[in-house]
Amino acid sequence: MRVIVVGGGVIGTMHAWQAVERGHEVVQIEREAEARGASLRNFGLVWVGGRAEGPELDVALRARELWEEIGARVPKVGFRANGSLTPVRTAAELAVAEAAPAREDAGARGFKLLTAAEARALNPALRGEFEAALYCERDGAVESRTAQLALREALAATGRYTFLPGREVRDVVGEDGVRDDHGDIHRGDHVILATGAWLSGLVRELDPELPVRKVRLQMMQTDPLGEELTTTVADADSFRYYPAYAGEALDALNSGQAQPEVAAAHKMQLLMVQRLDGSLTIGDTHEYEHPFAFDTVEDPYDHLVRVAEQLLGRPLPKIRRRWAGVYAQTQGADPIVHRKRLREGVTLVTGPGGRGMTCSPAIAETTANSLGW
């Protein structure tokens, strides 16, 4: 079998991985020289704790297993089972953290409420003042900026994988092929369109009622911290963002403890993960109204620095870079991803939203199983 994958991001690359793993030949086509979208402009988190109960959690847990397996085989992916801590500082935040380990699925997520002393023993870099912390043992991380490169290197070593950068697919040819902007036609037994936030042009022509929206975020990265941040760190505003924390305690938090004005205006949470070079990736904002601004806004960065320094109890290193990114988020019946058979041999897979990095291995596995690869 020969599979054509359109899109060089993590969703496309994981579909290529699944096909090659099952003995098939893959041609992956990317319109840029390298993938440059949301697959690189993220935290690299394998984020289990905040997922909605039911299918979304099941997909995240399966993806966590697959990431660990892939990381063992491709060390440059940088997978580490580092877990996460969410420190809490008020009674309302503590109530949400206390409710999480009482969930029926808390064991699957690895939820545990830690005292401040226990949290600092687990992550000594947290020297700020807080009352307790929610620990999620099943959370992990990979190196988002280099994971696709490492995966492609491993795929190429099989002799059954070809990467074609700098080619934009302009048309689907029949039931089994695509034509790129060089005029070349690439045929296979199946075509996977993993086009990320590219939702116009060909994608819109093929799926006019596409139930997917774009979401814009802002993030930043520091110089090396100079010490180990042993877990990913989130602030209590992340409770407001992730569906796992819905309930009476969260309702009380939302009604009784307002976010800082800038955080509310930009729909913010703090997530902070250490890269393998010691630097910190920190974010993020969420913007849903399109068209988006072309520039980044400074106030959210100031807020993120304040919150991060409060938790660390020390100044952050110099900010090395800032960026904005855009991801595609499904609004359709499947809450995880928009997967649609457009023609007999053509399937569109897009819109995983902020769960794309986490869930991509399991999303691709589901596609491969459904197509009988």
C-alpha positions in Angstrom: 0.0 0.0 0.0 1.1 3.5 -0.8 -0.2 6.4 1.4 0.0 10.1 0.4 0.1 12.5 3.4 -0.5 16.2 2.8 0.8 18.3 5.7 4.1 18.1 7.6 2.8 18.9 11.1 2.4 16.4 13.9 -1.0 15.1 12.7 0.4 14.4 9.3 3.6 13.0 10.6 1.9 10.6 13.0 -0.3 9.3 10.1 3.0 8.7 8.2 4.3 6.9 11.2 1.3 4.7 11.5 1.4 3.8 7.8 5.2 3.0 7.8 4.8 1.0 11.0 2.2 -1.2 9.2 4.6 -1.9 6.4 3.3 0.7 3.9 5.1 3.2 1.7 4.5 6.9 2.5 5.0 10.2 0.5 4.5 13.2 2.8 4.1 16.6 1.1 4.6 19.9 2.9 4.0 23.3 1.4 6.8 25.0 3.5 10.4 24.0 3.7 9.5 22.6 7.1 6.4 22.5 9.1 6.0 26.0 10.8 2.5 26.0 12.3 0.9 24.9 15.6 2.8 21.7 15.7 6.0 23.6 16.5 4.5 26.7 18.2 3.2 24.8 21.3 4.4 23.6 24.7 5.2 20.0 23.6 2.9 18.8 26.3 1.4 15.3 26.5 -1.5 16.7 28.6 -3.7 14.1 30.2 -5.0 15.6 33.4 -7.3 18.3 32.0 -9.0 16.2 29.3 -12.8 15.7 29.3 -14.0 12.4 30.7 -15.0 9.7 28.3 -13.6 9.5 24.7 -11.2 12.5 25.0 -9.5 11.1 28.1 -9.4 7.6 26.4 -7.7 9.1 23.4 -5.2 11.1 25.5 -4.3 8.0 27.6 -3.7 5.9 24.5 -1.7 8.7 23.0 0.4 8.9 26.2 1.2 5.2 25.8 2.1 5.7 22.2 4.3 8.7 22.9 6.2 6.8 25.5 6.8 3.9 23.0 7.8 6.2 20.2 10.1 8.1 22.6 11.9 4.9 23.6 12.6 4.2 19.9 13.3 7.8 18.8 15.1 9.5 21.7 15.4 12.8 19.9 11.7 13.2 20.2 12.5 14.1 23.8 9.7 12.3 25.6 9.8 12.5 29.4 7.2 11.4 31.9 7.6 14.5 34.0 4.1 14.9 35.3 2.6 18.3 36.2 1.9 20.4 39.3 -0.8 23.0 39.6 -0.1 25.1 42.8 -3.1 26.7 44.4 -3.1 29.8 46.7 -6.7 30.5 47.7 -9.5 28.5 49.3 -11.5 28.5 46.1 -8.6 27.2 44.1 -7.9 24.5 46.7 -11.5 23.3 46.5 -11.1 22.6 42.8 -7.8 20.8 43.4 -9.4 18.7 46.2 -12.3 17.7 43.9 -10.0 16.3 41.2 -8.6 13.3 43.1 -12.2 12.4 44.1 -13.1 11.8 40.4 -13.9 8.2 39.4 -11.2 8.5 36.7 -8.6 10.2 39.0 -6.5 7.0 39.1 -6.2 6.9 35.3 -5.1 10.5 35.3 -2.7 10.1 38.2 -4.3 12.8 40.3 -3.0 13.4 43.8 -3.3 16.5 46.1 0.1 17.4 47.6 0.9 19.7 50.4 3.2 22.6 49.6 6.1 20.8 51.2 5.4 17.7 49.2 5.2 19.7 45.9 8.5 21.4 46.6 10.1 18.1 47.4 8.9 16.9 43.9 9.9 20.2 42.2 12.4 22.2 44.3 12.3 25.1 41.8 8.9 26.1 43.1 10.0 28.4 45.8 7.0 30.8 45.7 4.1 30.9 48.2 1.2 28.5 47.7 -1.0 26.3 49.9 -1.0 23.0 48.1 -0.7 21.6 44.5 -2.6 19.2 42.3 -0.2 16.6 40.9 -1.0 14.7 37.6 1.4 11.8 37.2 0.4 10.9 33.7 1.3 14.2 32.1 4.4 14.3 29.9 6.3 16.4 27.4 8.2 16.2 24.1 10.3 18.6 22.2 7.8 20.4 20.0 10.3 22.2 17.8 12.3 19.1 16.9 9.9 16.1 17.3 8.8 16.1 13.7 12.4 16.3 12.5 13.3 13.3 14.6 10.3 11.3 13.5 11.0 12.0 9.9 14.6 10.9 10.3 13.4 7.6 11.8 10.9 7.2 9.0 13.4 7.8 6.3 15.7 5.2 7.8 13.1 2.5 6.9 13.5 3.2 3.1 9.7 3.4 2.7 9.3 7.1 3.4 9.8 10.2 1.2 9.4 13.8 2.4 8.6 16.4 -0.3 8.9 20.0 1.1 8.1 23.2 -0.7 5.1 21.8 -2.6 1.5 23.0 -2.1 -1.2 20.6 -3.1 -3.6 22.3 -5.4 -6.1 19.6 -6.4 -7.2 16.1 -5.6 -7.0 13.9 -8.7 -9.7 11.2 -8.9 -9.9 8.9 -5.9 -6.3 8.3 -5.2 -4.0 11.2 -6.0 -3.1 14.9 -5.6 -1.6 17.5 -7.9 1.0 19.9 -6.4 2.0 23.4 -7.6 4.9 22.0 -9.5 2.4 20.2 -11.7 3.4 16.7 -10.4 0.7 14.1 -9.6 1.2 11.9 -6.6 -0.9 8.8 -6.4 -1.4 6.2 -3.7 -4.0 3.8 -2.3 -5.1 6.5 0.2 -4.6 10.3 0.6 -4.6 11.9 4.1 -5.2 15.6 4.1 -3.7 16.8 7.5 -3.7 20.5 6.6 -3.7 22.0 10.1 -5.0 25.6 10.2 -5.0 25.8 6.4 -8.8 25.8 6.1 -9.3 27.8 2.9 -8.7 27.0 -0.8 -8.6 23.3 -1.6 -9.8 22.3 1.9 -12.8 24.5 1.7 -13.7 23.4 -1.8 -13.6 19.7 -0.7 -15.5 20.3 2.5 -17.6 23.4 2.1 -19.4 23.0 5.5 -16.1 22.5 7.4 -17.0 22.7 11.1 -13.6 24.0 12.2 -12.5 27.3 13.6 -9.1 28.9 14.1 -7.7 29.9 17.5 -4.8 32.2 18.0 -2.4 32.1 20.9 0.7 34.0 22.2 3.7 32.2 23.9 7.3 32.9 24.8 10.6 31.1 25.6 13.3 32.1 28.1 17.0 31.6 28.3 18.0 28.5 30.4 16.7 28.6 34.0 19.9 27.4 35.5 18.2 24.7 37.5 15.9 21.8 36.8 12.1 22.3 36.6 11.2 18.7 37.2 7.5 18.9 36.3 5.4 21.0 34.0 3.8 23.8 36.0 0.3 25.3 35.6 -1.5 28.0 37.5 -5.0 27.7 38.9 -6.4 29.6 35.9 -5.9 26.4 34.0 -8.8 24.9 36.0 -11.0 27.3 34.1 -9.8 26.2 30.7 -9.8 22.4 30.9 -13.0 20.4 31.0 -11.8 17.8 33.6 -12.3 20.4 36.4 -16.0 21.3 35.7 -18.2 21.0 38.7 -19.5 22.9 41.7 -16.0 23.9 43.0 -15.1 25.4 39.6 -18.4 27.2 39.5 -17.7 28.7 42.9 -14.2 29.7 41.7 -15.5 31.4 38.6 -18.2 33.2 40.4 -16.3 34.2 43.5 -12.7 34.8 42.3 -12.3 36.9 39.2 -9.3 36.5 37.0 -6.9 39.5 36.7 -8.3 41.8 34.1 -5.6 41.0 31.5 -6.0 37.3 32.0 -9.8 37.5 31.6 -9.5 39.7 28.5 -7.1 37.3 26.8 -8.6 34.1 28.1 -5.3 33.1 29.7 -3.8 30.4 31.8 -0.2 29.8 32.7 1.6 26.7 31.5 5.3 26.4 31.9 7.5 23.5 30.7 11.3 23.2 30.6 13.0 22.4 27.3 15.9 20.0 27.2 18.3 22.9 26.9 17.1 24.3 30.2 14.9 27.1 28.8 11.3 27.6 29.7 8.3 27.6 27.3 5.6 29.7 28.8 2.0 30.7 27.7 -0.7 31.2 26.8 -3.5 33.3 25.5 -6.6 32.3 23.5 -8.2 34.5 20.8 -11.3 33.2 18.9 -12.6 36.1 16.9 -11.3 36.0 13.3 -9.7 37.9 11.6 -6.9 38.0 14.1 -4.5 40.8 14.7 -1.1 40.6 13.0 0.9 41.8 16.0 1.5 40.4 19.5 0.3 42.3 22.6 2.7 42.9 25.5 0.3 43.0 28.5 -0.3 39.2 28.4 3.4 38.6 28.4 3.8 40.8 31.5 1.1 38.9 33.2 2.7 35.5 32.4 6.1 36.8 33.8 4.4 37.9 37.0 2.6 34.6 37.6 5.7 32.5 36.7 7.9 34.5 39.0 5.4 34.2 41.9 5.4 30.5 41.6 9.2 30.2 41.2 9.9 32.7 43.8 12.7 34.2 41.6 13.1 36.3 38.5 12.7 34.6 35.2 15.7 34.5 32.9 15.7 36.8 29.9 12.9 36.2 27.4 14.6 34.8 24.3 11.7 34.8 21.9 8.0 35.5 21.6 5.6 34.2 19.0 2.0 33.9 18.0 0.5 30.7 16.6 -2.8 29.6 15.1 -4.4 26.1 15.5 -7.6 24.6 14.1 -10.3 23.5 16.5 -13.2 21.3 15.5 -16.8 22.4 16.3 -18.3 19.2 14.9 -20.0 16.1 16.4 -16.6 14.5 17.2 -15.1 16.7 20.0 -11.6 15.4 19.4 -10.9 15.9 15.7 -12.7 16.5 12.4 -12.1 13.3 10.4 -14.1 13.0 7.2 -13.9 10.7 4.1 -14.1 13.2 1.3 -13.8 10.6 -1.5 -13.3 6.8 -1.5 -9.5 7.2 -1.2 -9.3 10.7 0.4 -9.7 11.5 4.1 -9.4 14.9 5.8 -8.1 15.0 9.4 -7.9 18.4 11.0 -9.1 20.5 14.0 -7.7 18.7 17.1 -7.5 22.1 18.7 -5.1 22.5 21.7 -5.0 18.7 22.1 -3.2 18.1 18.8 0.3 17.5 20.2 -1.1 15.3 23.0 -3.5 13.2 21.0 -1.8 13.0 17.6 -0.5 9.4 17.9 -3.9 8.1 18.9 -5.7 10.2 16.3 -3.5 8.7 13.6 -3.9 5.2 15.0 -7.7 5.5 14.9 -7.6 6.7 11.3 -5.3 3.8 10.3 -7.6 1.3 12.0 -10.7 2.7 10.4 -9.1 2.6 6.9 -7.9 -1.0 7.4 -4.2 -0.2 7.1 
